[in-house]
Amino acid sequence: RRHKNQVQKYIVLSPGNKVKFGNDIELNATKTVHRDNSTFGFKLKTDKFKLGYTSDTSYFDEIINEFKDCDILVINTMKPFGHRSHDHFSCDDCVNLIKNVKPKLAIITHFGQKMIELDPIVQAREIQRKTDVQTIAARDGMSVDLINYFASMPRK
């Protein structure tokens, strides 16, 4: 509340809401299943790509439909392979989501202690091996130039 007067405009979102920015950018709030019921993910649609961000959530069947047409998936992945959480994604959940959504790029982030101990890069490589989708383990300060990334991809 104290920051409201420091921004030009703010929008309160909940799953299912859509917001347009200009003529070519749309933000869709997506459903999550998490103990904090104020969480939501989002899908950002531009004329160049569609990016999905899961936020904190456990796996649920409808999440596939939330992100079905995304080119890029950014997945909060707290747990490594073989470890489960009732509130967060594991690498096993990532494989299931990625296989069903079939993005061109997956980025895993938001790692828990066990994930860090077992090395997110190793986990990302295994996700990529199981899905045939390029998978990157995020790191602090990392940026990805998505426009150039997609411009350099071979057309199918």
C-alpha positions in Angstrom: 0.0 0.0 0.0 2.7 2.4 0.8 4.2 2.2 -2.7 0.9 2.8 -4.6 1.7 6.5 -4.9 5.1 5.8 -6.5 3.7 4.1 -9.6 1.7 5.6 -12.5 -0.8 2.7 -12.6 -1.3 -0.6 -10.8 -3.6 -3.5 -11.7 -4.7 -6.2 -9.3 -4.7 -9.5 -11.0 -6.1 -13.0 -10.2 -6.1 -16.2 -12.3 -8.1 -15.8 -15.4 -7.6 -12.0 -15.7 -6.1 -10.5 -18.9 -4.4 -7.2 -19.3 -3.3 -5.6 -22.6 -0.4 -3.2 -23.0 -0.7 -1.4 -26.2 -1.7 -3.3 -29.3 0.8 -6.2 -29.1 1.4 -7.3 -25.5 -1.1 -9.3 -23.4 -0.6 -10.6 -19.9 -2.8 -13.5 -18.7 -2.8 -14.4 -15.0 -2.7 -18.2 -14.6 -3.9 -20.5 -11.8 -1.5 -22.0 -9.2 -2.0 -24.5 -6.4 -0.1 -23.3 -3.4 -0.7 -22.8 0.3 -0.5 -19.1 -0.3 -3.7 -18.6 -2.2 -2.6 -15.1 -3.5 -0.1 -16.6 -5.9 -0.6 -16.8 -9.6 1.6 -17.4 -12.6 1.3 -15.6 -15.9 1.5 -15.9 -19.7 3.0 -13.0 -21.6 2.0 -12.9 -25.3 3.9 -10.7 -27.7 4.0 -10.7 -31.5 7.4 -12.5 -31.3 6.9 -15.2 -28.6 4.7 -16.4 -25.7 6.4 -16.8 -22.4 4.9 -18.6 -19.4 5.9 -18.3 -15.8 4.6 -20.9 -13.3 5.3 -19.0 -10.1 5.1 -21.1 -6.9 2.8 -24.0 -7.5 2.5 -27.7 -7.2 1.7 -29.8 -10.3 -2.0 -30.1 -11.2 -3.5 -31.4 -14.4 -4.9 -28.0 -15.7 -1.5 -26.4 -15.6 -0.8 -28.0 -19.0 -3.7 -26.0 -20.5 -2.6 -22.8 -18.8 0.7 -22.9 -20.7 -0.1 -25.0 -23.8 1.0 -22.6 -26.5 4.1 -21.1 -24.8 7.4 -20.8 -26.6 9.3 -20.3 -23.4 8.5 -21.7 -20.0 10.1 -20.3 -16.8 9.4 -22.9 -14.1 9.9 -22.4 -10.4 11.5 -25.8 -9.6 12.3 -26.1 -6.0 13.0 -29.9 -5.9 15.4 -32.1 -7.8 14.5 -35.5 -9.4 13.1 -38.0 -6.9 12.1 -35.3 -4.3 8.5 -34.2 -4.0 6.7 -31.2 -2.5 3.0 -30.5 -2.0 3.6 -26.8 -2.8 6.3 -26.7 -5.4 7.5 -28.2 -8.7 10.1 -30.9 -8.8 12.2 -31.8 -11.8 9.9 -34.8 -12.4 7.0 -32.3 -12.6 9.0 -30.2 -15.1 9.5 -33.1 -17.4 5.7 -33.8 -17.4 4.8 -30.1 -18.1 7.5 -29.7 -20.7 6.6 -32.9 -22.6 3.0 -31.8 -22.7 3.5 -28.1 -23.5 6.4 -28.6 -25.9 8.0 -25.1 -25.6 11.1 -24.2 -27.5 13.0 -23.3 -24.4 12.6 -24.1 -20.7 14.3 -22.2 -17.8 14.2 -23.6 -14.3 14.6 -21.3 -11.3 13.7 -20.8 -7.7 15.8 -23.6 -6.3 15.5 -25.1 -2.9 18.5 -26.3 -0.8 18.3 -29.9 -2.0 18.2 -28.7 -5.6 21.3 -26.6 -5.0 23.1 -29.5 -3.3 22.4 -31.7 -6.3 23.4 -28.9 -8.8 20.7 -27.2 -10.9 22.8 -27.5 -14.1 22.9 -31.3 -13.8 19.2 -31.3 -13.1 18.5 -29.1 -16.2 20.6 -31.4 -18.4 18.5 -34.4 -17.3 15.3 -32.5 -17.9 16.6 -31.6 -21.4 17.6 -35.3 -22.0 14.2 -36.5 -21.0 12.2 -33.9 -23.0 14.4 -33.0 -26.0 13.7 -29.3 -25.1 16.6 -27.0 -24.4 16.6 -26.4 -20.6 18.6 -23.8 -18.8 19.2 -23.5 -15.0 18.8 -19.9 -14.1 21.5 -18.1 -12.1 21.5 -14.8 -10.3 21.7 -11.9 -12.7 21.1 -14.0 -15.8 19.4 -12.5 -18.8 18.2 -14.1 -22.0 17.8 -12.1 -25.2 14.6 -13.8 -26.4 14.3 -11.8 -29.6 17.7 -12.8 -30.8 17.3 -16.3 -29.4 14.2 -16.9 -31.6 15.7 -15.1 -34.6 18.6 -17.5 -34.6 16.5 -20.6 -34.4 16.0 -22.7 -37.5 12.5 -22.4 -38.9 10.3 -25.5 -38.9 
